[in-house]
Structures are given as structure tokens and as C-alpha cells.
Amino acid sequence: MAEKDPECSSPCLAETPTLRELEELLNTGRPSCNHADEVWPNLFLGDHLIAHSRFGLWKMGISHILNAAHGTLFCHEPHDFYGTTIEYYGVPAHDLPDFDISPYFYPAAEFIHKALNTPGGKILVHCAVGISRSSSLVLAFLMIYHHLSLTEAIKAVKKHRWIFPNRGFQEQLRNLDIQLRWG
């Protein structure tokens, strides 16, 4: 059980970073120039350009796609775009600080988990640029299924790709971190 700080009525959340600390952590490293990067074994984080390259996806061995910008301007592929060789899941998220992406944390994490547990499964999680919406869903997956703290999840992904969820998504990920660790 978490110790209570005599100055506050809720458990001390020293391990959950503040928004300022999150932004400082996210600002480290250099921006990635790749259309997709493997950020966890068989889990790729990328942009809409790689998602629209059937040949590129085939070369990477992608079996599943999670589109975190389903139906938006740059990510509006028809449902049958990938045919029967790739399993598809679309999240109609907008990269706006006031968009609530949190209802998609658990369904997206489950889809990623199932993809990675499929024999030979490789998944591409993408949005328009592969920095905010898609990274938020990947971070949530790592927190939910691999029990990483938000800080640990960010550090794990940033070893392979520069990410920067918008401020609203950062707050929602902080809330998930608190929920998972203290709930």
C-alpha cells in the first residue's frame, strides 16, 4: 500500500512524472527519420507513408496494422485496402490535446497483444507521422501488458524512435500510470 503524505489526502505519486518532467523526457534524443522503427520485438511504430506501401509492409513481414488515425485526412484507406493478409484495427483519433484517446487504450493494447501472440505476428502501429497518437497507444500497451511505468515505457520506445504525444495525451497517459500503479 502506498504511503500517504501528511500534506495531501491521496497517495504520494512521486514515481508518476509531472507534465513538465514528461515533456523534458520526451524532448531528449534526436528525431527519427525512418518511416517505421521496431520499438519492441515485432512491434513497429510508423507513419502513414509506410502504412500505404503494401510492398514495404510485405518486406517487413507485417501481419497486423493498428491505425491510430483511422478515417482522418492522411489515413483514410478503404477497409479492404490490405486484403486478407493483414488484420486491421482502426482508432478514429485526432491529434488534439482535448481529444480523449483513453477509451482506446485497452482495446488497442489488446489488439497489439493478440498480434504479438500470433505465430509469426508483426504489427505496425501508425498515425500520420508516428509521433503522437500511435505512440500513445504503444505506450499504453507497454504499461498495460508489460507493467512498465510511463517513464519506463517512454524510455523503452525512445531507444528506437523519437516520440512526442500531445499534452492532452500525456495527461491521459499519466492518469493511466496512476490507475495501473495505485488503482
C-alpha positions as CSV (number, residue, x, y, z in Angstrom):
1,M,0.0,0.0,0.0
2,A,1.2,3.5,-0.8
3,E,2.3,5.7,2.0
4,K,0.2,8.8,2.5
5,D,1.8,12.2,2.6
6,P,0.6,14.1,5.6
7,E,0.3,17.2,3.4
8,C,-2.0,15.5,0.9
9,S,-5.1,13.3,1.1
10,S,-4.1,10.9,-1.7
11,P,-1.1,8.5,-2.0
12,C,2.2,10.1,-2.9
13,L,2.7,9.8,-6.7
14,A,6.4,10.6,-6.8
15,E,7.0,7.9,-9.4
16,T,4.5,9.3,-11.8
17,P,6.1,12.2,-13.6
18,T,4.6,15.6,-13.8
19,L,3.7,17.0,-17.3
20,R,6.8,19.2,-17.2
21,E,9.0,16.1,-16.4
22,L,7.3,14.2,-19.1
23,E,8.0,16.9,-21.7
24,E,11.6,17.1,-20.6
25,L,12.0,13.3,-21.0
26,L,10.2,13.4,-24.4
27,N,12.5,16.2,-25.6
28,T,15.6,14.1,-25.2
29,G,17.2,12.3,-28.1
30,R,17.1,13.1,-31.8
31,P,14.1,13.0,-34.1
32,S,13.8,9.7,-36.1
33,C,13.9,10.0,-39.9
34,N,12.5,6.5,-40.5
35,H,9.0,5.7,-41.8
36,A,8.9,2.9,-39.2
37,D,11.0,1.7,-36.3
38,E,10.9,-1.5,-34.3
39,V,10.3,-0.2,-30.8
40,W,9.6,-3.6,-29.1
41,P,10.1,-7.1,-30.5
42,N,7.9,-7.4,-33.6
43,L,6.1,-4.1,-32.8
44,F,6.7,-1.3,-35.2
45,L,5.8,2.4,-34.8
46,G,5.5,4.4,-38.0
47,D,3.8,6.9,-40.2
48,H,1.1,6.9,-42.9
49,L,3.7,6.6,-45.8
50,I,4.9,3.1,-44.7
51,A,1.3,2.1,-43.9
52,H,0.3,2.9,-47.6
53,S,3.2,0.8,-49.0
54,R,1.9,-2.7,-49.5
55,F,5.4,-3.8,-50.7
56,G,7.1,-2.2,-47.7
57,L,4.7,-3.9,-45.3
58,W,5.3,-7.2,-47.1
59,K,9.1,-6.8,-46.8
60,M,8.7,-6.0,-43.1
61,G,6.5,-9.1,-42.6
62,I,3.6,-7.1,-41.1
63,S,0.6,-9.2,-40.3
64,H,-1.4,-6.7,-38.3
65,I,-2.0,-2.9,-38.5
66,L,-3.3,-0.6,-35.9
67,N,-4.2,2.8,-37.5
68,A,-4.4,5.4,-34.7
69,A,-5.7,8.0,-37.2
70,H,-8.4,5.9,-38.9
71,G,-10.6,8.0,-41.2
72,T,-8.6,11.2,-40.9
73,L,-7.2,13.1,-43.8
74,F,-3.9,11.2,-44.3
75,C,-5.1,7.8,-43.1
76,H,-8.2,7.2,-45.0
77,E,-7.7,3.8,-46.6
78,P,-10.7,1.7,-47.5
79,H,-11.4,-1.2,-45.2
80,D,-10.2,-3.7,-47.8
81,F,-7.0,-1.9,-48.6
82,Y,-4.8,-4.6,-47.0
83,G,-6.8,-7.5,-48.3
84,T,-6.9,-10.7,-46.3
85,T,-3.2,-10.9,-45.5
86,I,-3.2,-8.2,-42.8
87,E,-5.5,-7.9,-39.9
88,Y,-6.6,-4.3,-39.4
89,Y,-7.9,-2.2,-36.5
90,G,-8.7,1.5,-36.8
91,V,-8.9,4.0,-34.0
92,P,-10.5,7.3,-35.2
93,A,-8.3,9.6,-33.0
94,H,-7.5,13.2,-33.7
95,D,-4.1,14.7,-32.6
96,L,-5.7,17.4,-30.5
97,P,-5.0,17.9,-26.8
98,D,-8.7,17.9,-26.0
99,F,-9.4,14.5,-27.8
100,D,-10.0,11.7,-25.4
101,I,-7.8,8.8,-26.6
102,S,-8.0,6.9,-23.3
103,P,-11.1,4.8,-24.2
104,Y,-8.9,3.2,-26.9
105,F,-6.0,2.3,-24.5
106,Y,-7.3,-1.1,-23.5
107,P,-8.9,-2.2,-26.9
108,A,-5.7,-1.1,-28.8
109,A,-3.4,-2.8,-26.2
110,E,-5.5,-6.0,-26.6
111,F,-5.2,-5.9,-30.4
112,I,-1.4,-5.4,-30.1
113,H,-1.1,-8.2,-27.6
114,K,-3.1,-10.6,-29.7
115,A,-1.0,-9.6,-32.8
116,L,2.3,-10.3,-31.0
117,N,1.0,-13.6,-29.7
118,T,0.0,-14.8,-33.2
119,P,2.7,-17.1,-34.6
120,G,4.9,-15.0,-36.9
121,G,2.9,-11.9,-35.9
122,K,4.4,-8.5,-36.5
123,I,2.4,-5.3,-36.0
124,L,2.7,-1.8,-37.3
125,V,1.0,0.9,-35.2
126,H,0.8,4.1,-37.1
127,C,-0.9,7.5,-37.4
128,A,0.0,10.4,-39.8
129,V,3.6,11.0,-38.5
130,G,4.1,8.2,-35.9
131,I,4.8,10.5,-33.0
132,S,1.7,11.3,-31.0
133,R,-1.4,9.2,-31.5
134,S,0.3,5.9,-32.4
135,S,3.0,6.4,-29.7
136,S,0.3,7.0,-27.1
137,L,-1.3,3.6,-27.9
138,V,2.1,1.8,-27.9
139,L,3.0,3.4,-24.5
140,A,-0.4,2.3,-23.1
141,F,0.2,-1.3,-24.4
142,L,3.6,-1.4,-22.7
143,M,2.1,-0.1,-19.4
144,I,-1.0,-2.5,-19.5
145,Y,0.6,-5.7,-20.8
146,H,4.3,-5.4,-19.7
147,H,3.6,-3.5,-16.5
148,L,6.1,-0.7,-17.3
149,S,5.7,2.7,-15.7
150,L,5.0,5.5,-18.0
151,T,8.6,6.7,-17.7
152,E,10.0,3.2,-18.4
153,A,7.7,2.8,-21.4
154,I,8.8,6.2,-22.9
155,K,12.5,5.3,-22.3
156,A,12.0,1.9,-24.0
157,V,10.3,3.4,-27.1
158,K,12.7,6.3,-27.3
159,K,15.7,3.9,-27.6
160,H,14.4,3.3,-31.1
161,R,12.2,6.2,-32.2
162,W,11.6,9.9,-31.2
163,I,8.0,10.3,-29.9
164,F,6.1,13.2,-28.5
165,P,2.4,12.6,-27.6
166,N,0.5,15.9,-27.4
167,R,-0.1,17.4,-23.9
168,G,-3.6,16.0,-23.6
169,F,-2.4,12.5,-24.4
170,Q,0.4,12.9,-21.9
171,E,-2.1,13.8,-19.2
172,Q,-4.2,10.8,-20.1
173,L,-1.2,8.5,-20.0
174,R,-0.3,9.9,-16.6
175,N,-3.8,9.1,-15.4
176,L,-3.3,5.5,-16.8
177,D,0.0,5.3,-15.0
178,I,-1.6,6.3,-11.7
179,Q,-4.6,4.0,-12.3
180,L,-2.3,1.0,-13.0
181,R,0.0,1.6,-10.1
182,W,-2.4,2.8,-7.4
183,G,-5.8,1.6,-8.6
